[in-house]
Amino acid sequence: MASQRWIPLESNPKVLNKYIQNLGVSNDWQFVDVYGLDDEMLMMVPGPQAAVMLLYPLTENAKTKEIGTVDSSYPSSAYYLKQTIGNACGTVALVHALANNEDKITFDETKHFRKFLNETKNATPEERAKFLENDQEMGSAHEESAQEGDTEAPSRDVSVNPHFVTFVNVDGNLYEMDGRKEAPVNHGKTSSDTLLQDTVKVVREFMARDPDEINFTLMVLAKVNE
């Protein structure tokens, strides 16, 4: 991990939606909370759904008892970014959510995320990480968003325990995008219609791995305005 550190983002749709809109995402697409994992609660989440973002406690169990298979031969259609900035997992997760749905989401050509995608599309995960380290506009957007939460932002010097990852559908497979790993994790088959339900099955495994932990938060990037 590089010596550069950012202020952690709050797991809050209001914060993330302002962030992605500043980057050039239409307000047709927004993050929404998932309030429960049972079928009735999942049916209340609007759709279509493009990505699912999970915030979970990065415990010793989570570090040593991996769930799913790291896919070193993942398809070139998957956009994967390594995390080399401390506390930047929120922005890395956002990039994974947006970049892996370029076919669904329209980005304002005059805003910065379109430039970021164009500059990094053909780069390696490590090159993308280096680009993010040096991208002052992305860094400033993150810092501004980190101050927007309902609670006081922690110091950038604090190493926080909660960790963001994103789940996306790439070529019919459910991929967990976690920038601290060597490659995406393949969790098996999925579809545009079953992305949330398939992700929840994996999230339940995450929760079972650390049954004494309660700090799991799930958000969905969904199209809220047709």
C-alpha positions in Angstrom: 0.0 0.0 0.0 1.4 3.4 -0.9 2.1 6.0 1.7 -0.7 8.2 0.3 -3.8 8.1 2.4 -7.3 9.6 1.9 -10.1 10.3 4.3 -12.5 7.3 4.5 -15.9 7.7 2.7 -19.1 7.2 4.7 -21.4 4.4 3.5 -24.3 6.8 2.7 -26.2 6.9 -0.6 -26.6 10.7 -0.2 -22.8 11.1 -0.1 -22.1 8.6 -2.9 -24.8 10.1 -5.2 -23.4 13.6 -4.9 -20.0 12.1 -5.6 -20.9 10.3 -8.8 -23.0 13.2 -10.1 -20.0 15.5 -9.6 -18.1 13.0 -11.7 -20.6 13.2 -14.5 -23.1 10.4 -13.9 -26.8 11.3 -14.6 -29.1 11.4 -11.6 -31.1 8.7 -13.4 -28.6 6.3 -11.7 -28.3 6.5 -7.9 -27.2 4.4 -5.0 -30.0 3.2 -2.7 -29.8 1.3 0.6 -30.8 -2.3 0.9 -32.6 -2.6 4.2 -32.8 -6.3 4.5 -31.7 -9.5 2.8 -35.1 -11.3 2.7 -36.9 -11.5 -0.6 -39.6 -9.0 0.4 -37.0 -6.3 1.2 -35.0 -7.1 -2.0 -38.1 -6.6 -4.1 -38.4 -3.0 -2.8 -35.0 -2.1 -4.4 -35.6 -0.2 -7.7 -34.2 -1.5 -11.0 -32.6 -2.1 -13.3 -29.6 -2.6 -11.1 -26.0 -2.2 -12.3 -23.8 -2.9 -9.3 -24.0 -3.8 -5.6 -21.6 -2.2 -3.1 -20.8 -3.9 0.2 -19.2 -2.4 3.2 -18.0 -5.1 5.6 -15.6 -5.4 8.6 -12.2 -6.5 7.3 -11.4 -8.9 10.2 -8.7 -11.5 10.4 -11.3 -14.1 9.3 -12.1 -12.0 6.3 -8.4 -11.7 5.4 -7.6 -15.4 5.8 -10.8 -17.2 4.9 -11.5 -16.1 1.4 -14.9 -16.8 -0.2 -14.9 -17.5 -3.9 -12.1 -18.0 -6.4 -9.7 -15.3 -7.5 -9.8 -15.4 -11.3 -6.4 -14.4 -12.7 -7.7 -15.1 -16.2 -10.7 -12.8 -15.9 -12.1 -11.4 -19.2 -10.7 -8.3 -20.7 -14.2 -6.8 -20.6 -13.9 -6.5 -16.8 -12.5 -3.2 -15.6 -10.3 -4.0 -12.5 -8.3 -1.4 -10.5 -5.8 -2.2 -7.7 -6.0 -0.1 -4.5 -2.7 1.4 -3.6 -4.0 4.4 -1.6 -4.9 4.0 2.1 -8.6 4.4 2.9 -9.5 4.8 -0.8 -11.6 1.6 -1.0 -14.8 3.7 -1.3 -13.6 5.4 -4.5 -12.1 2.2 -5.9 -15.5 0.5 -5.3 -17.2 3.4 -7.1 -14.9 3.2 -10.0 -15.5 -0.5 -10.3 -19.3 0.1 -10.2 -19.2 2.7 -12.9 -16.5 1.5 -15.2 -18.0 -2.0 -15.5 -21.3 -0.5 -16.6 -20.2 1.8 -19.3 -22.7 0.1 -21.6 -25.6 1.1 -19.3 -24.6 4.5 -17.8 -24.2 7.6 -19.8 -21.3 9.8 -18.6 -21.2 13.6 -19.2 -18.4 13.9 -21.7 -17.3 17.2 -20.1 -16.9 15.8 -16.6 -13.9 14.1 -15.2 -14.9 10.5 -15.0 -15.2 10.2 -18.8 -11.6 11.5 -19.0 -10.5 9.0 -16.3 -12.1 6.1 -18.2 -10.6 7.1 -21.5 -7.1 7.5 -19.9 -7.2 4.1 -18.1 -9.4 1.9 -20.3 -6.4 0.0 -21.9 -4.2 0.2 -18.8 -3.3 -2.7 -16.4 -4.8 -2.7 -12.9 -1.5 -1.5 -11.5 -1.2 1.3 -14.1 -4.8 2.4 -13.2 -3.8 2.5 -9.6 -0.8 4.7 -10.3 -3.1 7.0 -12.5 -5.5 7.3 -9.6 -2.6 8.2 -7.2 -1.7 11.1 -9.4 -5.2 12.2 -10.4 -5.8 15.4 -8.5 -9.3 15.8 -9.7 -10.4 12.3 -8.5 -8.5 12.9 -5.2 -10.3 16.2 -4.7 -13.7 14.7 -5.5 -13.1 12.0 -2.9 -11.9 14.4 -0.3 -14.9 16.7 -0.8 -17.3 13.7 -0.6 -15.6 12.4 2.5 -16.6 15.6 4.3 -20.3 15.2 3.3 -21.4 12.4 5.6 -23.8 12.6 8.6 -20.9 11.8 11.0 -17.6 13.6 11.4 -15.0 12.3 9.0 -12.2 10.4 10.6 -8.6 11.5 10.2 -6.8 10.4 7.0 -4.1 8.9 9.3 -6.5 6.4 10.8 -6.6 3.0 9.2 -10.3 2.1 9.2 -11.6 -1.5 9.6 -14.7 -1.3 7.3 -13.9 -2.1 3.7 -15.8 -1.4 0.4 -16.1 -3.9 -2.4 -18.3 -4.0 -5.5 -20.2 -6.8 -7.2 -20.9 -6.6 -10.9 -22.1 -8.8 -13.7 -19.4 -9.3 -16.4 -20.2 -11.6 -19.3 -22.8 -13.5 -17.2 -20.5 -14.0 -14.1 -20.8 -12.4 -10.7 -17.4 -10.7 -10.0 -16.4 -9.3 -6.7 -14.1 -6.3 -7.3 -11.8 -5.7 -4.4 -8.7 -3.6 -5.1 -6.6 -5.2 -2.4 -6.7 -8.6 -4.2 -4.6 -9.7 -7.1 -7.6 -10.1 -9.4 -11.4 -10.1 -9.3 -13.1 -13.0 -7.5 -15.5 -15.1 -9.6 -18.7 -16.1 -7.6 -20.4 -18.0 -10.4 -23.2 -17.3 -12.9 -25.4 -14.3 -12.7 -27.6 -12.1 -14.9 -28.8 -8.5 -15.0 -32.1 -9.7 -13.5 -30.5 -11.7 -10.6 -27.5 -9.6 -9.8 -28.8 -8.5 -6.4 -30.2 -11.9 -5.4 -26.9 -13.6 -6.4 -24.8 -11.0 -4.5 -26.9 -11.5 -1.4 -26.0 -15.2 -1.4 -22.4 -14.2 -1.2 -23.0 -11.5 1.4 -24.6 -14.2 3.6 -21.4 -16.2 3.4 -19.4 -13.1 4.4 -21.7 -12.6 7.4 -21.5 -16.3 8.4 -17.7 -16.1 8.3 -17.9 -13.4 11.1 -21.2 -14.1 12.9 -20.3 -11.8 15.8 -20.0 -8.8 13.5 -23.0 -6.6 12.7 -21.5 -3.8 10.6 -22.5 -4.9 7.1 -24.0 -2.3 4.8 -25.4 -3.0 1.3 -26.1 -0.5 -1.4 -27.3 -0.9 -5.0 -26.5 1.3 -8.0 -29.9 1.4 -9.7 -31.7 3.3 -12.4 -34.3 5.2 -10.4 -35.8 7.4 -13.2 -36.9 5.8 -16.5 
